Amino acid sequence: MDAQKVDMFIMTNGKFFESHQIGQIRERLLVLDESKWPMIQSLPLKDPSTSLIVSILGGSMGIDRFIIGDTGIGVGKLLTCGGFGIWTIIDWFMIQGATREKNMQKLQQFLY
């Protein structure tokens, strides 16, 4: 894979992943087959900042978890009104990391 393409991908999409994962992503992309590149570029990655805003506004209804694909936790938050508010407050601090982990899981499908 062309290093310039990989670096551009990292610069454009770095905010969607944890900072400690960027080096690993770059290494895997450099040795990746060129045929997988269009699929990787079109991956629907979720923005952690948007997840935080949604969590603040609708976290008690589980909307934040539904958006990132955690339907089980989303249903739990919905049925318990965000764990009686406690779960909602905890998610304000954890939702960005959870979003980045979900993005990494999507990318790993193509890297390995």
Secondary structure by P-SEA (a helix, b strand, c coil): ccaaaaaaaaaaccccccccaaaaaaaaaaaccccaaaaaaacccccaaaaaaaaaaccccaaaaaaacaaaaaaaaaaaccccaaaaaaaaacaaaaaaaaaaaaaaaaac
